Amino acid sequence: MIPDGIDITAPVEDRFDQILTPRALELVAVLHRELGKRREDLLAERGKRIRALAEGGTLDFLEETRSVREDDSWRVADPAPGLVDRRVEITGPTDKKMTINALNSGAKVWLADHEDANTPLWGNVVQGQLNLLDSITGDIDFTSPEGKSYALKDGDLSTIVVRPRGWHLPEKHIVIDQRPTSGGLVDFALYLTACGQLQIDRGQGPYFYLPKMESHLEARLWNDAFNLAQDFLDIPRGTIRATALIETYPAAFEMEEILYELRDHSAGLNAGRWDYMFSVIKSFRTRGREFLLPDRNSVTMTVPFMRAYTELLVRTCHKRGAHAIGGMAAFIPSKNPEINEIAFAKLTE
């Protein structure tokens, strides 16, 4: 039974009820009602910031949070089980084939992507959650149209870290009190309800990658969502862990503050190269030739503004006891050794 005030405006297909449980929908409603207005206000602040930059403004480290940056006493939480070694991570969508291949890959972490790698059609949103559930219970397999079979291997699998949608994306198919919900909160709540306790029982936990944040106040919003959800589901606070992607230009000026807001749930920071470049272009797109960039493939991690950003991220994380994760390399391993040699060379550029 769907709780009062909640409408699902899309078909509930086979097995979707295993994800869209009353408990999960109740949690979505709690998060929406408690945090929805703050989310809208923070998105409005993004618009104000863009307009200020368009009018000739700039960004700097915040004076009002200087005390956080200058306080050397605080640290983030120790790494959670399954997140101690993060030297190799792989990312991809949560379709069945990718889920199996990613978990079998040998990478330490799989970024199970409900964001950039996923088209957020209703079927993709819910089926992706089902695939994650089935992978955790060991009930997933896939046969391609060509007849090739895929199944999970025995032994260690990659740790699942789910990336929900960013704050700016709505989920129009779940309507609460006649308003669409936040896509990110929906992705988070559905996964946590279906898989959170299962992951805890396996000796790990519900882990997340947080995309597209632009301020420490947006990180605070996520942290409040974590506490609300943990209390709602009787999960101890601090069980959830989250890695924040620093992939927007404004967030680069608030790295320490973002870690501070998430400190009891933090699993580090990640340098999101491609989106960071896009954010620079977006932030200064009206400012003429002064901010004109060459072809993006020639803007490597060694150019000054990218080097400054990544070095600050590493210093910030090491100062606060957090993992500093390198950005994604857009190269796919191949069975052809020559292609792999080129790809590995690109990683050092």
C-alpha positions as CSV (number, residue, x, y, z in Angstrom):
1,M,0.0,0.0,0.0
2,I,1.3,3.4,-1.0
3,P,1.5,5.8,2.0
4,D,-0.8,8.9,2.1
5,G,0.4,11.9,0.2
6,I,2.6,9.9,-2.2
7,D,1.7,9.2,-5.8
8,I,3.7,7.1,-8.3
9,T,2.9,8.4,-11.8
10,A,4.6,5.6,-13.7
11,P,3.9,1.8,-14.1
12,V,4.9,-0.4,-11.3
13,E,6.4,-3.3,-13.2
14,D,7.3,-6.9,-12.2
15,R,9.3,-6.9,-9.0
16,F,9.3,-3.1,-8.6
17,D,7.4,-3.6,-5.4
18,Q,10.6,-5.1,-3.9
19,I,12.1,-1.6,-4.2
20,L,9.1,0.6,-3.9
21,T,8.1,-0.7,-0.5
22,P,5.9,1.3,1.8
23,R,8.9,1.7,4.1
24,A,11.1,3.1,1.3
25,L,8.4,5.4,0.1
26,E,7.8,6.6,3.7
27,L,11.5,7.5,3.9
28,V,11.4,9.4,0.6
29,A,8.5,11.3,2.0
30,V,10.3,12.1,5.3
31,L,13.3,13.4,3.4
32,H,11.2,15.4,0.9
33,R,9.1,17.1,3.6
34,E,12.1,17.8,5.9
35,L,14.7,18.9,3.3
36,G,12.8,19.8,0.1
37,K,12.5,23.5,0.8
38,R,16.2,23.8,1.8
39,R,17.2,22.0,-1.4
40,E,15.1,24.5,-3.5
41,D,16.7,27.4,-1.6
42,L,20.2,26.1,-2.3
43,L,19.5,25.6,-6.0
44,A,18.3,29.3,-6.0
45,E,21.7,30.2,-4.5
46,R,23.4,28.5,-7.4
47,G,21.6,30.8,-9.8
48,K,22.6,33.9,-7.8
49,R,26.2,32.8,-7.8
50,I,26.2,32.3,-11.6
51,R,24.6,35.7,-12.1
52,A,27.2,37.4,-9.9
53,L,30.1,35.8,-11.9
54,A,28.5,36.8,-15.2
55,E,28.5,40.4,-13.9
56,G,32.3,40.3,-13.3
57,G,32.4,38.7,-9.8
58,T,34.8,36.1,-8.6
59,L,35.1,33.4,-6.0
60,D,37.3,33.1,-3.0
61,F,37.6,31.1,0.3
62,L,34.8,32.0,2.6
63,E,35.6,34.4,5.5
64,E,32.7,33.1,7.5
65,T,34.2,29.6,7.6
66,R,37.8,30.6,8.3
67,S,37.6,29.1,11.8
68,V,36.8,25.6,10.2
69,R,39.8,25.8,7.9
70,E,42.2,27.1,10.7
71,D,41.1,24.6,13.3
72,D,43.7,21.8,13.1
73,S,41.9,19.6,15.6
74,W,39.2,17.9,13.6
75,R,39.4,14.8,11.4
76,V,37.0,12.8,9.4
77,A,35.9,9.3,10.4
78,D,38.2,6.4,9.9
79,P,37.8,4.4,6.7
80,A,34.8,2.0,6.8
81,P,35.1,-1.7,6.0
82,G,35.6,-2.2,2.3
83,L,36.8,1.4,1.8
84,V,40.3,1.1,3.3
85,D,42.1,0.3,0.0
86,R,40.8,2.5,-2.8
87,R,43.7,2.4,-5.2
88,V,41.6,1.2,-8.2
89,E,38.0,2.1,-8.8
90,I,35.7,1.5,-11.7
91,T,32.5,3.2,-12.7
92,G,29.5,2.3,-14.8
93,P,25.7,2.1,-14.9
94,T,23.7,-0.4,-13.0
95,D,22.3,-2.5,-15.8
96,K,22.7,-6.3,-15.3
97,K,25.8,-6.9,-17.5
98,M,27.7,-3.9,-16.1
99,T,26.8,-4.8,-12.5
100,I,28.2,-8.3,-12.9
101,N,31.3,-7.2,-14.8
102,A,32.1,-4.4,-12.4
103,L,31.8,-6.5,-9.3
104,N,34.0,-9.2,-11.0
105,S,36.6,-6.7,-12.3
106,G,39.1,-6.9,-9.5
107,A,38.7,-3.1,-8.8
108,K,38.6,-2.3,-5.1
109,V,35.5,-0.1,-5.5
110,W,32.6,0.0,-8.1
111,L,31.0,3.4,-8.4
112,A,27.5,2.1,-9.2
113,D,26.2,5.1,-11.2
114,H,22.7,6.4,-11.1
115,E,23.9,9.8,-12.3
116,D,26.0,10.5,-15.4
117,A,26.2,7.0,-16.7
118,N,22.4,6.4,-16.4
119,T,19.5,7.8,-18.4
120,P,17.0,8.4,-15.6
121,L,14.0,6.8,-17.3
122,W,11.7,5.3,-14.7
123,G,12.6,1.8,-15.7
124,N,16.3,2.4,-15.4
125,V,15.9,4.1,-12.0
126,V,14.0,1.2,-10.4
127,Q,15.6,-1.7,-12.4
128,G,19.0,-0.4,-11.4
129,Q,18.0,-0.7,-7.8
130,L,16.8,-4.2,-8.3
131,N,20.1,-5.2,-9.9
132,L,22.0,-3.8,-6.9
133,L,19.7,-5.8,-4.6
134,D,20.2,-9.0,-6.6
135,S,23.9,-8.5,-6.7
136,I,24.1,-8.3,-2.9
137,T,21.9,-11.3,-2.4
138,G,23.9,-13.2,-5.1
139,D,20.8,-13.7,-7.3
140,I,21.9,-11.9,-10.4
141,D,22.9,-13.4,-13.8
142,F,22.6,-12.3,-17.4
143,T,22.6,-13.9,-20.9
144,S,23.4,-11.7,-23.9
145,P,21.4,-11.9,-27.2
146,E,24.4,-13.8,-28.5
147,G,24.1,-16.4,-25.8
148,K,27.0,-15.4,-23.6
149,S,26.4,-15.9,-19.9
150,Y,27.5,-13.6,-17.1
151,A,27.5,-14.5,-13.4
152,L,29.3,-13.3,-10.2
153,K,32.5,-15.0,-9.5
154,D,33.4,-16.7,-6.2
155,G,35.6,-14.8,-3.8
156,D,36.0,-11.0,-3.2
157,L,34.0,-8.6,-5.2
158,S,34.3,-4.9,-5.6
159,T,32.8,-2.7,-2.8
160,I,29.6,-1.0,-4.0
161,V,29.5,2.8,-3.8
162,V,26.3,4.2,-5.2
163,R,26.2,7.6,-6.9
164,P,22.8,9.1,-6.7
165,R,21.6,12.0,-8.9
166,G,22.7,15.5,-8.0
167,W,20.6,18.0,-6.1
168,H,19.5,19.7,-9.3
169,L,17.7,16.7,-10.8
170,P,14.0,15.9,-9.9
171,E,12.2,12.6,-9.9
172,K,8.9,13.4,-11.5
173,H,7.5,9.9,-11.2
174,I,7.3,10.0,-7.3
175,V,5.1,12.9,-6.3
176,I,4.7,13.9,-2.6
177,D,2.1,16.4,-1.6
178,Q,1.6,17.2,-5.3
179,R,5.3,18.1,-5.8
180,P,8.0,16.1,-7.6
181,T,10.8,14.8,-5.4
182,S,14.5,15.1,-5.5
183,G,16.1,12.4,-7.8
184,G,19.1,12.2,-5.5
185,L,17.0,11.6,-2.4
186,V,15.0,9.0,-4.2
187,D,18.1,7.1,-5.4
188,F,19.6,7.4,-1.9
189,A,16.4,6.3,0.0
190,L,15.5,3.4,-2.2
191,Y,19.1,1.9,-2.0
192,L,19.4,2.5,1.7
193,T,16.1,0.8,2.5
194,A,16.5,-2.2,0.2
195,C,20.3,-2.8,0.6
196,G,21.6,-0.9,3.6
197,Q,21.1,-3.5,6.3
198,L,22.1,-6.3,3.9
199,Q,25.4,-4.5,3.4
200,I,25.9,-4.0,7.1
201,D,25.2,-7.7,7.7
202,R,27.9,-8.5,5.1
203,G,30.5,-6.6,7.1
204,Q,30.4,-3.4,4.9
205,G,27.8,-0.7,4.8
206,P,25.7,1.7,2.6
207,Y,28.3,3.9,0.8
208,F,27.7,6.8,-1.6
209,Y,29.4,9.1,-4.0
210,L,27.9,12.6,-3.9
211,P,28.0,14.5,-7.2
212,K,27.8,18.1,-8.4
213,M,27.8,19.9,-5.0
214,E,28.6,23.5,-5.1
215,S,28.9,24.5,-1.5
216,H,29.4,23.2,2.1
217,L,25.7,24.0,2.7
218,E,24.8,21.4,0.1
219,A,27.1,18.9,1.9
220,R,25.3,19.8,5.1
221,L,22.0,19.0,3.5
222,W,23.3,15.5,2.5
223,N,24.6,15.0,6.1
224,D,21.2,15.9,7.5
225,A,19.6,13.4,5.0
226,F,22.0,10.7,6.3
227,N,21.0,11.3,9.9
228,L,17.3,11.5,9.2
229,A,17.5,8.2,7.2
230,Q,19.6,6.4,9.7
231,D,17.3,7.3,12.6
232,F,14.2,6.4,10.5
233,L,15.7,2.9,9.7
234,D,17.3,2.3,13.1
235,I,20.8,2.3,11.7
236,P,23.5,3.8,13.9
237,R,24.6,7.2,12.9
238,G,27.9,7.2,11.1
239,T,27.2,3.9,9.3
240,I,26.6,5.6,6.0
241,R,29.8,6.8,4.3
242,A,30.1,9.3,1.4
243,T,32.8,10.5,-0.9
244,A,32.2,14.0,-2.2
245,L,33.1,14.7,-5.8
246,I,34.8,18.0,-6.1
247,E,33.7,18.6,-9.7
248,T,32.4,22.2,-9.7
249,Y,34.4,25.4,-9.5
250,P,32.6,26.8,-6.5
251,A,33.1,23.6,-4.5
252,A,36.9,23.9,-5.0
253,F,36.9,26.9,-2.6
254,E,35.0,24.9,0.1
255,M,36.8,21.6,0.2
256,E,37.6,21.7,3.9
257,E,34.1,22.9,4.8
258,I,32.6,20.1,2.8
259,L,34.7,17.5,4.6
260,Y,33.8,19.2,7.9
261,E,30.0,19.0,7.2
262,L,30.3,15.3,6.3
263,R,33.0,14.4,8.8
264,D,31.1,11.7,10.7
265,H,30.1,10.2,7.3
266,S,33.0,11.2,5.1
267,A,34.9,8.8,2.9
268,G,37.1,11.4,1.3
269,L,37.1,13.7,-1.8
270,N,37.4,12.8,-5.5
271,A,38.7,15.1,-8.2
272,G,36.2,15.1,-11.0
273,R,38.2,16.3,-13.9
274,W,35.8,16.6,-16.8
275,D,32.9,18.1,-14.9
276,Y,35.3,20.5,-13.2
277,M,36.4,21.8,-16.6
278,F,32.8,22.2,-17.6
279,S,32.0,24.1,-14.4
280,V,34.8,26.5,-15.1
281,I,33.4,27.1,-18.6
282,K,29.8,27.4,-17.3
283,S,30.9,29.8,-14.5
284,F,32.8,32.2,-16.8
285,R,31.0,31.6,-20.1
286,T,30.0,35.3,-20.4
287,R,33.5,36.7,-19.6
288,G,35.0,36.6,-23.1
289,R,38.5,35.6,-24.2
290,E,40.0,35.9,-20.8
291,F,38.4,32.6,-19.8
292,L,38.5,30.8,-23.2
293,L,39.8,27.3,-23.0
294,P,41.4,25.2,-25.8
295,D,40.1,21.8,-26.8
296,R,39.3,19.9,-23.6
297,N,41.6,17.0,-24.5
298,S,44.5,19.4,-24.4
299,V,43.6,20.6,-20.9
300,T,45.4,17.9,-18.9
301,M,45.9,17.7,-15.2
302,T,49.3,19.4,-15.5
303,V,48.0,22.8,-16.7
304,P,48.2,25.3,-13.8
305,F,44.6,25.7,-12.8
306,M,44.0,22.0,-12.9
307,R,47.2,21.3,-11.0
308,A,46.3,23.9,-8.3
309,Y,42.9,22.3,-7.8
310,T,44.2,18.7,-7.5
311,E,47.1,19.6,-5.2
312,L,44.7,21.5,-2.9
313,L,42.4,18.5,-2.8
314,V,45.3,16.2,-1.8
315,R,46.6,18.6,0.8
316,T,43.1,19.1,2.2
317,C,42.4,15.4,2.5
318,H,45.8,14.5,4.0
319,K,45.3,17.3,6.6
320,R,42.0,15.8,7.7
321,G,42.7,12.1,7.5
322,A,40.6,11.5,4.4
323,H,41.1,9.6,1.2
324,A,42.1,11.8,-1.8
325,I,40.8,10.0,-5.0
326,G,42.0,10.8,-8.5
327,G,39.4,11.7,-11.1
328,M,38.1,9.1,-13.6
329,A,40.2,8.2,-16.6
330,A,38.0,7.7,-19.6
331,F,39.9,4.7,-20.9
332,I,38.4,1.2,-21.1
333,P,40.7,-1.9,-20.6
334,S,41.2,-3.9,-23.7
335,K,42.3,-7.3,-24.6
336,N,44.7,-5.6,-27.1
337,P,48.0,-4.9,-25.3
338,E,48.8,-2.0,-27.6
339,I,45.6,-0.2,-26.7
340,N,46.2,-0.8,-23.0
341,E,49.8,0.6,-23.4
342,I,48.4,3.8,-24.9
343,A,45.7,4.0,-22.2
344,F,48.3,3.6,-19.4
345,A,50.5,6.3,-20.9
346,K,47.5,8.7,-21.0
347,L,47.0,8.2,-17.2
348,T,50.3,9.9,-16.5
349,E,49.6,13.0,-18.7
